[in-house]
């Protein structure tokens, strides 16, 4: 993920470490002094960017496999925090997302998603509420990724189905969720391989989101109605060479930088949004 100043935070899924790369204008510099929950007792399983105006003066929040939070900022030790554990505990936390003063936690083990309200994004000691009080409209145990922007939540499932849930207020019990399949502007279905991850591009209006098909090294840009706007393939700059293996992760900054991960290699480029 990137923050407002284009700094990059990456989660190493193998070790559970959070890595920090400082943006230097036209390249990234790795900061090996950055710490974010590397106690070795509990692995970090996901991270989310925070508002620059959060009350804990942190850049990101991380969550461990046991549901503990770590508020992290370069040059400072991580601040530990606990959210109140649901009555039936945590089983297999898959993803988190932060939007405004709400933290969303997806637990695929218990087939539930929880949201926590914390003023100025301080979720310490807060109680969670089930996002779907009744049966969810999708199989949460098969959900691979989530992302939230404004009043829209995107659920990406392992069977390549995208669900969008439009909400008037996050605290409302009613959720209007739609199952969307890729289509073009003429409403014809678009045949695409398996999506791997999703990311909103919040600086765009109307809001768009991106889905990665890592095997073909293709990034797709969609409207929130799942209409395909653009497909991106990536080319190396002069003197460089891109790996042939699949793209494993990506993120897009507010200034339209795209950062691609090919395993443990990172590449940076400029995304052209039209």
N, C-alpha and C positions, 0 to 999 in steps of 0.2 A: 504494500500500500504506500501511497505518497501523501504527504501533508501539504499545507498551503504554500510552504516555501520550497516544494519539490523534493524535499528530503525523502529517502526511500527506506522503508522498513520491510524486511523479508523474513518469513518464518521458514527455518530449516526443518522440514517435516521428519527427517531422520533423527535428529538430535533433540528437537523441541526447542532449539535456541532461536532467539530473535536477533537478526543482524541489522546493523544500521549503516547506511551509506549517505554521506553528506553531499548535497548537490553543489558542484563547483562551477556551474555555468555551462560547461560543455562536456563534463564527465562527472562520475561519482567517485568519492573517496571513502574507502572502508574505514570505519572507526572501531578498532578492536578493544577500546576501553568501554564501550557501551554495554550496560547490563540491563537485563529485563527478565527476571525470574529464573536465572540459571542455577537454581539450587541443587538440581539433580534429583530432588525428591518427587517433584511433579513436573511433567513435561507441559510446556505451553502447546495448546492445540489450535489456537486461532488468535488473531489480533484485529483491532479496528482503530481507525484514526479518530481523534477527538477534535472538538472545536478549539481554536486558539484561546477561547475565553473560559475554558473549564476551570473549576475552582481548585483543582489539584495541580495546576500548572504542568500538565503532562502532554506529550505529543500523541501517545497511543495508549490503549488499554489492551492487555493480554489476559487470556483466561487459560487456566491449567486444566488438566484432565479431571481434577477433583472439584472444579468449579470455583477456585480461588482467583481473584483478580490481581493484576499487577499494573499499576500506573507508571509509565516509563517516560523518561525525558533524557536526552543526551546530557552528559555532565553531572547527572544526579543518580543516586541509588534508586532502585525501583521502590515504589510505595505499595505495600500489600494492603488488600482490602478483601472483605468477605461479603458476598450477597447471601441472603437467607436461602437455605437449601429447600427445595420443594419437599412436600411431605413424604414422597416416595423416593427421594434422593436423586442423585445424578447417576446415569448409566454410561452413556457414550456421547459426550459433547462433540458435535461435529463442526459447528460454526457459530460465530457471533457477528452482530452488526450494530452500529450505533447511529441513531438519527435523532437530531435535536437532543432532548434530555431522556431518551429511551434507549435502553440496552436490550437487545434481542438475543436470546440464547436458544439454539436448536440442539435438542438432545434426541438423537435418532434411536438410542437404546430404549427410551421410554415413550417414543413416538409423540413427543410434545415439544412445543415451542413456548418459551416464557418471555415476557417483557417486564422490565424493571424501570420504574420512573425515579430519576434522581436529579434534582435541581442542579444546574451547571455541571451535569454529567458526573456527579459524585453518587455512585450507586452503593456506597458502603452501608451495610446493614439493611438494605431495602428488601421488601417482600416482592416476590414475583407473582404475576398473573398469567394464567393460561391464555395464550393468544387465541386459540380456538377452544372456547368453553365446551363445545360439543365435538362431534367427530370432524376431523379436518378433511377438506376436500381432496387432499392428496395423501399418498402414503409417505408419511414423514420419515419412516425408517429407510426409505430409498432416496432421500433428498441429499444431493451432493453438495449444494452450495446455496446461500441466500445473499441477497443484498437489498438495502432499503434506501429509498430516497423520497423525501417529502411524504406523500400519502400512498406510495406504491411499494409493495414488497414483491420481490421476485424469488420464486422457488425453482431451482433447477434440479430435476430428479435424474436418477441414474438411467432411466429408460428414455432420456432425451426429450422429456416433456417439460415445458415451461408453464408454470402457474403464476399469474399475477393476481395479487390481492389488493384491491383498492379500498382504502379506508378513509372515512370522513374524519374520525378522530381515533387515535390509537387506543384510547380507553373504551371505545364503544364495543359492545358485545357482538354486534353484527359485522360480519365480514363478507364482502362481495368478492368472490374469487372466480377467475376465469382460466380455463385451460386453453393455451394458445399454441399453435403450431406455426412454424416459419412460413411466410407467404410474401409475395412481392406486391407492388402497388396496385396490380390488377386483381389481387385476391387469389392468385394461383399458388398452390403449394410449392414450396422450395425444398428440394431434397438435399439435406445436409447430413454429414456424419455425426458422430457422437460429440456433444458438447462437454467441456471439462470444467469450466468455471465461468462466473458472471461478474460483471463490474459495471456500476452506473457511471456515467459521465455527467456529473452534477453541474458542470459549468455550461453545458449546452442547454438551449431552450428552443423548442420544447425538449424535455429530458429524453435522453437516449440511453440505451444500455448495450453492452458488448458481451458477446458470447464467444468463447474460444473453442475451436476445433483443433486440438493440439496435434493430432496425427497428420493432418494435411497442412499444418502451419498456417492456418487461415483464421483471421479475426473478423467477426461479423458484427455490424452495427444495426440495431433494430430500434424502431419506435416502441413505446410502451404497449402498443397493440400488436407487437410482433411482426411488423411489416419491415422487410429487409431494406435498409437504406444503402449500405455499402458493404463490400467484402474487401479485406485488406490482405495482401501477400507482402512479404518483407524481402528486401534486397540489401545485400551488404554494400557498405561504402567502399570506395576505391581502396584496395590494399587489405580489405577485410574479407572474412569468409564466415557465413552462418553455418552452424551445425546441421547435419542432415537428420538428426533424431527429432522427435516431436517436441513442440513447445509444451512445457509443463505448467507454466503460470504466467500471468501478465498483470499489469496494472496501468492505468492511464492517469496522468496528472491533470490538474486544472489548466495548465498551459499547453495541453495536448502533446505532452511527451508520452511515448509508449515504452514501457520497460518489459522486455521479454526474458523469461527464464527457460533455458534449455538445460534441465538438470541443475548443476551447480555453476553454470555460466550465465551471466547477465549481459544483455545487449540493450542499448538505448537508441531511440529514433524519434523522429518528429511525425506525429500523426496529422494527416491532412483531413480536416472535417469540413465538409461543404454542405 
